[in-house]
Amino acid sequence: MQQVPDEFERVLVGIQSYISIRFETDEKDFMEDLWERIQILSRSGWKVKSVPKPHLPFEAQLVAGKSHPISCPPPKGQEKHEADLKYPQRLRRLHIFPTNQAEMQPVDRFVVEECILDVLLFFNGCRKECAFYLVSLPVSFRYEYLMAETIFSQLLLLPNPPFRPIYYTLVIIDLCKALPGAFPSVVVGAVHVLFDRISNMDMECRTRLILWFSHHLSNFQFIWPWQEWSYVKDLPKWAPQRVFVQEVLEREIRLSYFEKIKQSIEDAAELEELLPPKAGPNFKFNESTELSKELFGMVRGKKSIRDIILWVEEHVIPTNGALDVVSQTLLDIGSKSFTHLITVLERYGQIISKLCPNEEMQLLLMDEVSAYWKNSTQMTAIAIDRMMGYRLISNLAIVKWVFSPANVEQFHVSDRPWEILRNAVSKTYNRISDLRKEIQSLKKGLQVAKKAIKELEEAKSVLEIVEGQPAPAERPGRLRRLQVHADKAKTEEVTMEESLEAKGALLARALEESKELLKLLFKRFVDVLTERLPTVSMEIDNENSEPNGYSVGELEQWCLCTLGYLKSFSRQYATEIWSHIAMLDEEVFHPLIRKA
């Protein structure tokens, strides 16, 4: 900079010109903020405490040395796409704490933030080393607030964080243990600020925050000043803060047990109302029910599937109660643990499949599962997810069931239907992803097999004259090895080609299923939104009216929840649906549309 002041000044002028013609926004964005700090730095003589200066002992040699210009052409096309996927995004920052909270100069914030992001990037997968280097940055001021803000910014980044959320969870835990006198209090402060803002938070971010917070507390004996949040009990059931506390407690019970979590909130007894019912099965048939008792005996007696199906056809179906008797009894047999459930579905899934050949019956099956596990959101989600995995329930049936009237009423007060829907969409996508990986692996194997056959042919084609007669130039030993490999490759080639054809057909089917799933999913979203939004001709009093049975605040949260989850599946479709909603009463829904 000191050696080439004119060139450096030209760079600054170019940046200033670019900033001046950028699209203006209501709030100062990352680029504008950074440029403002650079200008302050320029006026102060470019003195930055947070930048290490290892060059000082060699400054004389560097000044006297020859300069080497470096050209860095901007990446284009595939290179740019790969770089965007590989490196963390720098242009989005979550402001949690006041800017004067950190003990640093304005531009130091950007430098330290870059260091934190680089550590998170390069030590991804090495949580202990990541935490060690995060607390060991070579700066002379405290930066715990900035460290927490940067990590939460990455954890809550939309549409996806750079790394898996569990990575940030473990790093925060290790930082709390590495800085027990400083970082835990910073995390507590961040949680309180985010809790206060949760009504304006994207639904995807709310879900991530719930999962992170419950996991974090499970590593610190579930200790939290719950009495500070006891007031949420008196809020409406759809209030975001109440739903947040309710879902955190439910997730904590999954990670521990009911009595432990109930004890952890004894200082805020009012919140016991938000605890879910004590988990346990709700078997509606008792020992006196002859059909259920007989099915129990057949399962314990290890009767064959064929015998059980014949018995169901002869004795249960004529009573018009086959599905509830069979499903409830099998669920009760598998209720002791997750392993028991998997075993029952593997062994007796054919019986359920026989009783549920179409979507209508599959909807009734999910009703039975939900009724049996009505006191356990986790087991309901697991049972339906495993049934989909064993093809006992289709993904289309799950979407229809989630959007049934009883579940739609839970959209804005519970995560129960959303968890089941997320699992169905994720499993559908994972099937496609797994098939593509298997096809790619088969193609590579096929190339290797063809290469082995080609090597043998090439080796045989190279001839030399021996005693006046043409003979293979390769050594006999190598030819025998190539022949063995080629024979094996030919067998594998046939097998792999058959597998490739089968996998290709499965992939085509999976893609068609995915297409039908998304079409149905977005159609149902549109249907439930238009049913509940007021018509254009309705006059609405923002304070008192209740269009279609909803208060304005409840309607807002219902729409934010629904569209928030819709964005997590496809932002393009969410935008299209909002364009239709915008055609309704703009005065009422303009703030709502802007939030979502």
C-alpha positions in Angstrom: 0.0 0.0 0.0 2.8 2.4 0.9 4.8 1.4 -2.2 1.9 1.8 -4.7 -0.3 4.6 -3.2 -1.8 5.6 -6.6 -2.9 2.1 -7.5 -4.3 1.5 -4.0 -6.3 4.8 -4.2 -7.6 3.7 -7.6 -9.0 0.5 -6.0 -10.7 2.5 -3.2 -12.3 4.9 -5.8 -13.6 1.9 -7.8 -15.1 0.4 -4.7 -16.7 3.7 -3.8 -18.2 4.0 -7.3 -19.6 0.5 -7.0 -21.1 1.1 -3.6 -22.8 4.3 -4.8 -24.7 2.5 -7.6 -25.8 -0.5 -5.7 -29.4 -1.2 -5.0 -30.4 0.7 -1.9 -32.1 -1.1 1.0 -34.0 0.0 4.1 -31.2 -1.3 6.3 -27.5 -1.1 6.0 -26.2 -4.4 4.6 -22.9 -6.2 5.0 -21.1 -4.5 2.1 -22.2 -1.0 3.1 -21.2 -1.6 6.7 -17.8 -3.0 5.8 -17.1 -0.1 3.4 -18.0 2.4 6.2 -15.6 0.7 8.5 -12.8 0.7 5.9 -13.3 4.4 5.4 -12.9 5.0 9.1 -9.8 2.8 9.1 -8.4 4.8 6.2 -8.7 8.1 8.2 -7.0 6.5 11.2 -3.9 5.4 9.4 -4.8 1.8 8.7 -4.1 0.6 12.3 -5.8 -2.7 13.0 -5.1 -4.5 16.3 -6.7 -7.8 15.2 -4.4 -8.4 12.2 -1.2 -10.2 13.1 2.0 -8.6 11.8 4.6 -11.5 11.3 6.2 -9.4 8.6 7.6 -6.7 10.8 11.0 -8.4 11.5 11.5 -8.8 7.7 10.1 -5.4 6.7 13.4 -4.0 5.4 14.0 -7.0 3.2 10.5 -7.0 1.9 10.6 -3.3 1.0 13.9 -3.7 -0.8 12.8 -6.9 -2.6 11.3 -7.2 -6.0 7.5 -7.2 -6.2 5.6 -9.9 -8.1 2.2 -9.0 -9.6 -0.5 -11.6 -9.0 -3.5 -12.0 -11.3 -6.6 -13.5 -9.8 -9.3 -13.9 -12.5 -12.8 -14.2 -11.0 -14.2 -17.8 -11.1 -16.8 -18.5 -13.7 -19.4 -21.1 -14.4 -18.7 -24.5 -12.6 -15.8 -23.0 -10.7 -18.0 -20.3 -9.1 -20.7 -22.8 -8.3 -18.3 -25.1 -6.6 -16.8 -22.3 -4.6 -20.2 -21.1 -3.5 -21.0 -24.6 -2.2 -17.6 -25.1 -0.5 -17.0 -21.8 1.3 -19.3 -20.3 4.0 -21.4 -17.3 3.0 -20.1 -14.0 4.3 -22.9 -11.7 3.4 -25.5 -12.6 6.1 -25.1 -11.7 9.7 -27.5 -12.1 12.6 -27.3 -9.1 14.9 -28.0 -10.4 18.4 -26.0 -8.1 20.7 -25.6 -4.3 20.6 -22.6 -3.2 18.6 -21.0 -1.6 21.7 -21.1 -4.9 23.6 -17.8 -6.0 22.0 -14.6 -4.5 23.2 -13.1 -3.9 19.7 -12.7 -1.3 17.0 -15.3 -1.2 14.2 -13.2 -2.9 11.6 -11.8 -5.5 14.0 -15.3 -7.1 14.0 -14.9 -8.0 10.4 -11.4 -9.4 10.8 -12.2 -11.5 13.8 -15.4 -12.7 12.2 -13.4 -13.9 9.2 -11.1 -15.7 11.5 -14.0 -17.4 13.3 -15.6 -18.5 10.0 -12.3 -19.8 8.7 -11.8 -21.9 11.8 -15.3 -23.3 11.5 -14.6 -24.1 7.9 -11.2 -25.8 8.2 -11.9 -27.7 11.4 -15.3 -29.0 10.3 -15.6 -32.5 11.8 -12.9 -31.8 14.5 -15.0 -30.1 17.2 -12.3 -30.2 19.9 -9.7 -28.6 17.7 -12.2 -26.1 16.4 -13.1 -25.0 19.9 -9.4 -24.8 20.9 -8.5 -22.5 18.0 -11.6 -20.4 18.5 -10.6 -19.5 22.0 -7.0 -19.0 21.0 -7.3 -16.2 18.4 -4.2 -13.9 18.6 -6.1 -10.7 19.6 -5.8 -8.6 22.7 -9.5 -7.9 23.4 -12.5 -10.1 24.3 -14.6 -11.4 21.5 -17.0 -13.9 23.1 -20.0 -11.9 22.0 -18.9 -11.8 18.4 -18.0 -15.5 18.5 -21.5 -16.5 19.7 -23.2 -14.1 17.2 -21.1 -15.6 14.3 -21.9 -19.2 15.3 -25.6 -18.5 15.7 -25.6 -16.7 12.3 -24.2 -19.8 10.6 -26.5 -22.2 12.5 -29.6 -20.2 11.5 -28.5 -19.4 8.0 -31.2 -19.8 5.3 -31.9 -21.9 3.4 -29.3 -24.2 4.9 -26.3 -23.8 7.2 -22.9 -24.5 5.7 -22.4 -27.6 7.9 -24.8 -29.9 9.8 -26.5 -28.2 12.8 -25.0 -30.8 15.2 -21.5 -29.5 14.4 -22.4 -26.0 15.7 -24.2 -27.6 18.7 -21.1 -29.5 19.7 -18.8 -26.5 19.2 -21.0 -24.3 21.4 -20.9 -27.0 24.1 -17.1 -27.3 23.9 -16.8 -23.5 24.0 -18.9 -23.4 27.2 -16.5 -25.9 28.8 -13.4 -24.2 27.5 -14.5 -20.7 28.8 -16.7 -21.6 31.8 -16.5 -18.1 33.2 -17.4 -16.2 30.1 -19.1 -18.0 27.2 -22.1 -19.7 29.0 -23.4 -16.3 30.1 -23.0 -15.0 26.5 -25.0 -18.0 25.2 -27.7 -17.3 27.8 -27.9 -13.7 26.7 -28.2 -14.8 23.0 -31.0 -17.2 23.8 -33.0 -14.5 25.6 -32.6 -12.1 22.7 -33.6 -14.8 20.1 -36.5 -15.8 22.3 -37.8 -12.2 22.4 -37.6 -12.1 18.6 -39.0 -15.5 17.8 -42.3 -14.2 16.5 -40.4 -12.6 13.6 -38.2 -15.6 13.0 -38.5 -17.9 10.0 -40.1 -21.2 10.8 -37.1 -23.2 9.7 -34.9 -21.1 12.1 -37.4 -21.7 14.9 -37.2 -25.4 14.4 -33.4 -25.3 14.4 -33.3 -23.2 17.5 -35.6 -25.7 19.3 -33.5 -28.6 18.3 -30.2 -26.9 19.3 -31.5 -25.5 22.6 -33.0 -28.8 23.8 -29.8 -30.7 22.9 -27.6 -28.0 24.5 -29.6 -28.2 27.8 -29.3 -32.0 27.8 -25.5 -31.5 28.2 -25.8 -29.2 31.2 -28.3 -31.1 33.4 -31.3 -29.3 31.8 -30.6 -26.3 34.0 -32.3 -23.1 32.8 -34.1 -20.2 34.6 -37.5 -21.3 33.4 -39.3 -19.0 35.9 -38.3 -16.1 33.6 -40.5 -17.6 30.9 -43.3 -18.8 33.0 -45.5 -16.0 31.7 -45.9 -17.9 28.3 -48.5 -20.2 29.9 -51.0 -17.3 29.8 -50.3 -16.6 26.1 -52.6 -18.0 23.4 -51.8 -21.6 22.3 -50.6 -20.4 19.0 -48.2 -17.7 20.4 -44.7 -18.4 19.1 -43.0 -18.1 22.5 -45.4 -20.5 24.1 -45.0 -23.0 21.2 -41.2 -22.6 21.5 -41.2 -23.5 25.3 -43.6 -26.3 24.7 -41.5 -27.9 21.9 -38.3 -27.5 23.8 -39.7 -29.4 26.8 -41.1 -32.1 24.5 -37.7 -32.5 22.9 -36.0 -32.6 26.3 -38.2 -35.5 27.3 -37.0 -37.4 24.2 -33.4 -36.9 25.4 -34.2 -37.8 29.0 -37.4 -38.9 30.7 -40.6 -37.2 31.9 -39.9 -37.1 35.7 -36.4 -35.5 35.1 -37.8 -32.7 32.9 -40.7 -32.1 35.3 -38.2 -31.7 38.1 -36.1 -29.3 36.1 -39.0 -26.8 35.9 -40.1 -27.1 39.5 -39.2 -23.4 40.0 -41.7 -22.6 37.3 -44.6 -24.9 38.1 -46.9 -23.0 35.8 -45.0 -24.5 32.8 -46.1 -28.0 33.8 -49.2 -27.3 31.7 -46.9 -27.2 28.6 -45.4 -30.6 29.3 -46.7 -33.4 26.9 -48.6 -36.3 28.5 -46.4 -38.9 30.0 -45.4 -41.1 27.1 -47.0 -44.5 26.9 -49.2 -46.6 24.6 -52.9 -46.2 24.5 -54.1 -49.7 23.7 -57.9 -49.7 23.2 -58.4 -53.4 23.4 -58.0 -55.2 26.7 -57.4 -58.8 27.5 -61.1 -59.6 27.3 -61.2 -58.7 23.6 -61.2 -62.2 22.1 -59.9 -61.3 18.6 -57.0 -59.3 19.9 -56.2 -61.9 22.5 -56.2 -64.6 19.8 -53.9 -62.6 17.6 -51.5 -62.1 20.5 -51.5 -65.9 20.9 -50.8 -66.6 17.3 -47.9 -64.1 17.2 -46.4 -65.5 20.4 -46.9 -69.0 19.0 -44.9 -68.0 15.9 -47.6 -68.9 13.5 -46.8 -68.4 9.8 -47.8 -65.2 8.1 -50.0 -67.2 5.8 -51.9 -68.7 8.7 -52.4 -65.3 10.4 -53.7 -63.8 7.1 -56.1 -66.7 6.6 -57.3 -66.2 10.2 -57.8 -62.5 9.7 -59.8 -63.1 6.5 -62.0 -65.7 8.2 -62.5 -64.2 11.7 -61.6 -60.5 11.7 -62.7 -59.0 8.4 -66.3 -60.1 8.7 -66.6 -58.1 11.9 -65.6 -54.8 10.0 -62.9 -54.1 12.6 -59.9 -55.8 11.0 -57.6 -52.8 10.7 -58.0 -51.5 14.2 -57.7 -54.9 15.8 -54.7 -56.0 13.8 -52.9 -52.6 13.8 -53.4 -51.9 17.5 -52.5 -55.4 18.5 -49.3 -55.5 16.4 -48.3 -52.0 17.7 -48.9 -53.1 21.3 -46.6 -56.1 20.7 -43.9 -53.8 19.3 -44.4 -51.1 21.9 -41.6 -52.1 24.3 -38.8 -50.5 22.2 -37.8 -49.2 18.8 -36.2 -52.6 18.1 -39.4 -54.4 19.0 -41.4 -52.1 16.6 -38.9 -52.8 13.7 -39.1 -56.5 14.3 -42.9 -56.5 14.3 -43.1 -54.5 11.0 -40.5 -56.7 9.4 -42.2 -60.0 10.3 -45.8 -59.0 10.1 -45.8 -56.1 7.6 -47.4 -58.3 5.0 -50.5 -58.6 7.1 -50.8 -54.8 7.3 -50.1 -54.5 3.6 -52.9 -56.9 2.9 -55.3 -54.8 4.9 -54.1 -51.5 3.5 -53.8 -51.9 -0.3 -54.9 -48.3 -1.1 -54.5 -44.8 0.3 -57.9 -44.7 1.9 -57.0 -47.6 4.2 -53.5 -46.2 4.8 -55.1 -43.0 6.1 -57.1 -45.1 8.5 -53.9 -47.0 9.5 -52.2 -43.7 10.4 -55.2 -42.7 12.4 -54.8 -45.9 14.4 -51.0 -45.3 14.9 -51.8 -41.7 16.1 -54.5 -43.0 18.4 -52.2 -45.7 19.9 -49.3 -43.3 20.4 -51.3 -40.2 21.1 -49.2 -39.5 24.2 -45.9 -39.8 22.3 -45.1 -37.5 19.3 -41.8 -39.2 18.9 -43.2 -42.8 18.6 -46.0 -41.6 16.2 -43.4 -40.1 13.9 -41.1 -43.1 14.2 -43.9 -45.6 13.5 -45.2 -43.8 10.4 -41.6 -43.2 9.1 -40.8 -46.9 9.4 -44.1 -47.9 7.8 -43.2 -45.7 4.9 -39.7 -47.3 4.8 -41.3 -50.8 4.5 -43.8 -49.5 1.8 -46.8 -50.1 4.0 -47.7 -46.4 3.7 -47.1 -44.2 0.6 -45.7 -40.7 0.8 -48.8 -39.4 -0.9 -51.0 -40.9 1.9 -48.8 -39.2 4.5 -49.3 -35.8 2.9 -53.1 -36.3 2.7 -53.1 -37.4 6.3 -51.0 -34.5 7.5 -53.5 -32.1 5.7 -56.6 -33.8 7.2 -58.7 -31.3 9.2 -57.6 -32.6 12.6 -53.9 -32.2 11.8 -54.3 -28.8 10.0 -55.7 -27.4 13.3 -52.3 -28.3 14.9 -50.2 -26.5 12.3 -49.5 -23.4 14.3 -49.6 -24.9 17.8 -47.4 -28.0 17.5 -44.5 -29.5 15.5 -46.2 -33.0 15.5 -47.6 -32.9 11.9 -44.6 -31.0 10.5 -42.2 -33.6 11.8 -44.1 -36.4 10.1 -44.2 -34.4 6.9 -40.5 -33.5 7.0 -39.7 -37.2 7.5 -41.8 -38.2 4.5 -40.3 -35.6 2.2 -36.7 -36.3 3.4 -37.1 -40.0 2.9 -38.5 -39.5 -0.6 -35.5 -37.3 -1.5 -33.0 -39.8 0.2 -34.4 -42.6 -1.9 -33.5 -40.7 -5.1 -30.1 -39.6 -3.7 -29.2 -43.2 -2.7 -30.3 -44.6 -6.1 -28.2 -42.0 -7.9 -25.2 -42.9 -5.8 -25.7 -46.6 -6.5 -26.1 -46.0 -10.2 -22.9 -43.9 -10.2 -21.1 -46.7 -8.4 -22.3 -49.3 -10.9 -21.2 -47.2 -13.8 -17.7 -46.9 -12.3 -17.6 -50.6 -11.8 -18.7 -51.2 -15.3 -15.9 -49.0 -16.6 -13.4 -51.0 -14.6 -14.7 -54.3 -16.0 -14.6 -53.0 -19.5 -11.1 -51.7 -19.0 -10.0 -55.2 -17.8 -11.5 -56.8 -20.9 -9.9 -54.2 -23.1 -6.4 -54.7 -21.5 -6.6 -58.4 -22.3 -7.6 -57.7 -25.9 -4.8 -55.2 -26.3 -2.2 -57.6 -24.8 -3.3 -60.4 -27.2 -3.1 -58.0 -30.2 0.5 -57.2 -29.7 2.4 -59.9 -31.6 6.0 -60.7 -32.3 7.8 -63.1 -34.6 9.1 -66.2 -32.9 10.8 -68.8 -35.1 9.0 -67.4 -38.1 5.6 -67.6 -36.4 3.5 -64.7 -34.9 3.1 -65.1 -31.1 1.9 -62.8 -28.3 4.5 -60.4 -27.2 3.3 -60.3 -23.6 4.7 -62.8 -21.0 2.6 -65.9 -20.5 2.3 -65.2 -16.8 0.8 -61.7 -17.4 -1.5 -63.0 -20.0 -2.9 -65.6 -17.6 -3.5 -62.9 -15.0 -5.2 -60.7 -17.5 -7.3 -63.6 -18.7 -8.5 -64.4 -15.1 -9.3 -60.7 -14.5 -11.1 -60.5 -17.9 -13.2 -63.6 -17.2 -14.2 -62.3 -13.8 -14.9 -58.9 -15.4 -17.2 -60.4 -18.0 -19.3 -62.1 -15.4 -19.5 -58.9 -13.3 -20.2 -56.8 -16.4 -23.4 -58.8 -17.1 -24.5 -58.6 -13.5 -23.8 -54.9 -13.3 -25.6 -54.1 -16.5 -28.7 -56.0 -15.2 -28.4 -54.1 -11.9 -27.9 -50.8 -13.7 -31.1 -51.4 -15.7 -33.0 -52.3 -12.6 -31.7 -49.3 -10.6 -32.5 -47.0 -13.6 -36.1 -48.2 -13.5 -36.3 -47.7 -9.7 -34.9 -44.2 -10.1 -37.4 -43.3 -12.8 -40.2 -44.5 -10.5 -38.8 -42.6 -7.6 -38.5 -39.4 -9.6 -42.1 -39.8 -10.7 -43.2 -40.4 -7.1 -41.2 -37.3 -6.0 -43.0 -35.2 -8.7 -46.4 -36.4 -7.6 -45.5 -35.8 -4.0 -44.5 -32.2 -4.6 -47.6 -31.5 -6.7 -49.9 -32.9 -4.0 -48.0 -31.1 -1.3 -48.2 -27.6 -2.8 -51.8 -28.2 -3.9 -52.7 -29.0 -0.3 -50.8 -25.9 0.9 -52.8 -23.7 -1.4 -56.1 -25.3 -0.4 -55.6 -24.9 3.3 -54.4 -21.3 2.9 -57.2 -20.2 0.7 -59.8 -21.8 3.0 -58.6 -19.8 5.9 -57.7 -16.5 4.3 -60.6 -13.9 4.2 -62.1 -13.1 0.9 -61.4 -9.8 -0.9 -64.8 -8.4 0.0 -64.4 -9.0 3.8 -63.9 -6.0 6.0 -61.5 -6.8 8.8 -61.0 -5.0 12.1 -57.4 -5.8 13.0 -58.1 -5.8 16.7 -61.4 -7.6 17.1 -62.4 -9.6 14.0 -62.1 -13.3 13.7 -62.3 -14.3 10.0 -63.2 -18.0 9.5 -62.9 -18.5 13.3 -59.4 -17.2 13.6 -58.2 -14.0 15.4 -55.9 -11.9 13.2 -52.9 -12.7 15.3 -53.7 -16.4 15.2 -54.3 -16.3 11.4 -50.9 -14.5 11.0 -49.1 -17.2 13.0 -51.0 -20.0 11.1 -49.9 -18.6 7.8 -46.3 -17.9 8.9 -46.0 -21.5 10.1 -47.5 -23.0 7.0 -45.6 -20.8 4.5 -42.4 -21.1 6.6 -42.4 -24.9 6.2 -43.4 -24.5 2.6 -40.2 -22.4 2.0 -38.1 -25.1 3.6 -39.3 -27.5 0.8 -39.3 -25.0 -2.1 -38.9 -21.2 -2.0 -40.0 -20.9 -5.6 -43.4 -22.5 -4.9 -43.7 -20.4 -1.7 -43.2 -17.2 -3.7 -45.8 -18.3 -6.3 -48.3 -19.0 -3.6 -47.7 -15.7 -1.9 -48.4 -13.9 -5.2 -51.9 -15.4 -5.1 -52.3 -14.4 -1.5 -51.2 -10.8 -2.3 -54.3 -10.5 -4.5 -56.4 -10.6 -1.3 -56.7 -7.7 1.1 -53.3 -6.1 0.9 -54.0 -3.7 3.8 -54.4 -6.6 6.2 -51.9 -9.1 4.7 -49.1 -6.8 3.5 -47.2 -7.0 6.8 -47.8 -10.8 6.9 -46.5 -11.3 3.3 -43.4 -9.2 4.1 -42.7 -11.3 7.2 -43.0 -14.6 5.4 
